[in-house]
Amino acid sequence: MSFSASTRQVGDITILDVSGRFTLIEGEAVHELLRDLFRDGRKRVLLNLRNVTYLDSSGIGQLVRAVFTARKNDADLRAVDLNARAQEILRLTNLHSVFSDFQDEQAALRSFQS
């Protein structure tokens, strides 16, 4: 599956749907797209990783970088459907405390309301 990224809106939350491999190169593309969204004033962004088929350590590094970029822009970035391997890496490196990940989209969307 080739890489793709597209956005959709649910109220004031922008959902970024990512598909395919997520490594350094794809992570750079996602980071640029997120930066553009933050510049456009989007303050609540949900990164949907349900259709990511492969995520390596470089991709995880890009996810963490995206969280810090969101914080610099006073935005809230969360993720949904990280695969089990990525969740384990985040736990092992203690990055799970930096990156909010949810099991399903509805739970993630509700989390923005609290």
C-alpha positions as CSV (number, residue, x, y, z in Angstrom):
1,M,0.0,0.0,0.0
2,S,1.4,3.4,-1.0
3,F,1.5,6.3,1.5
4,S,-1.4,8.8,1.6
5,A,-2.6,11.5,3.9
6,S,-5.9,13.3,3.8
7,T,-7.9,15.6,6.2
8,R,-11.5,15.8,7.2
9,Q,-13.4,17.9,9.8
10,V,-15.6,16.8,12.7
11,G,-16.7,20.0,14.3
12,D,-13.6,22.0,15.2
13,I,-11.4,18.9,15.1
14,T,-9.3,18.2,12.1
15,I,-8.7,14.5,11.5
16,L,-5.6,13.6,9.5
17,D,-6.0,10.1,8.0
18,V,-2.7,8.4,7.2
19,S,-2.3,5.2,5.2
20,G,0.6,3.0,4.2
21,R,4.1,3.0,5.5
22,F,5.2,5.6,8.0
23,T,8.9,6.0,8.1
24,L,11.2,9.0,8.1
25,I,10.2,10.2,4.6
26,E,6.4,9.8,5.2
27,G,6.8,11.3,8.7
28,E,8.4,14.4,7.2
29,A,5.4,14.8,4.8
30,V,3.0,14.4,7.7
31,H,5.0,16.9,9.8
32,E,4.8,19.5,7.0
33,L,1.0,18.9,6.6
34,L,0.5,19.3,10.4
35,R,2.6,22.5,10.4
36,D,0.4,23.9,7.7
37,L,-2.7,23.0,9.6
38,F,-1.4,24.7,12.8
39,R,-0.5,27.8,10.8
40,D,-4.0,27.9,9.4
41,G,-5.3,28.0,13.0
42,R,-6.3,24.4,13.4
43,K,-5.8,23.8,17.2
44,R,-7.3,20.4,17.6
45,V,-5.9,17.7,15.4
46,L,-6.4,13.9,15.5
47,L,-3.9,11.7,13.7
48,N,-5.7,8.6,12.5
49,L,-3.1,5.8,12.1
50,R,-5.6,3.0,11.6
51,N,-4.4,2.2,8.0
52,V,-0.7,2.5,8.7
53,T,0.8,-0.8,7.6
54,Y,4.4,-0.2,8.9
55,L,5.8,2.1,11.5
56,D,9.5,2.1,12.3
57,S,11.5,4.0,14.9
58,S,12.0,6.9,12.5
59,G,8.3,7.2,12.1
60,I,7.8,7.2,15.9
61,G,10.4,9.9,16.1
62,Q,8.4,12.0,13.6
63,L,5.3,11.5,15.7
64,V,7.0,12.8,18.8
65,R,8.4,15.7,16.8
66,A,4.9,16.5,15.7
67,V,3.7,16.6,19.3
68,F,6.3,19.2,20.1
69,T,5.5,21.2,17.0
70,A,1.8,21.2,18.1
71,R,2.8,22.4,21.5
72,K,4.8,25.3,20.0
73,N,1.7,26.3,18.1
74,D,-0.6,26.0,21.1
75,A,-2.4,23.1,19.4
76,D,-3.5,19.8,20.7
77,L,-2.4,16.7,18.7
78,R,-3.7,13.3,19.6
79,A,-3.5,9.9,17.8
80,V,-5.8,7.0,17.3
81,D,-5.1,3.4,16.4
82,L,-1.4,3.1,16.9
83,N,-0.4,-0.5,16.3
84,A,0.7,-2.7,19.2
85,R,4.4,-2.5,18.3
86,A,4.3,1.3,18.3
87,Q,2.4,1.4,21.6
88,E,5.0,-0.9,23.1
89,I,7.9,1.3,21.9
90,L,6.3,4.4,23.3
91,R,5.9,2.6,26.7
92,L,9.4,1.3,26.7
93,T,10.9,4.8,25.9
94,N,8.5,6.5,28.3
95,L,7.1,8.5,25.4
96,H,3.6,7.4,26.1
97,S,3.5,10.3,28.6
98,V,4.1,12.7,25.8
99,F,1.8,11.3,23.1
100,S,-1.9,10.8,23.7
101,D,-3.1,7.7,21.9
102,F,-6.7,6.3,21.9
103,Q,-8.0,2.9,20.8
104,D,-10.9,4.3,18.7
105,E,-11.9,7.5,17.0
106,Q,-14.9,8.2,19.1
107,A,-13.0,8.0,22.3
108,A,-10.3,10.3,20.8
109,L,-12.9,12.8,19.7
110,R,-14.6,12.8,23.1
111,S,-11.2,13.4,24.8
112,F,-11.0,16.8,23.2
113,Q,-14.1,17.8,25.1
114,S,-12.6,17.3,28.5
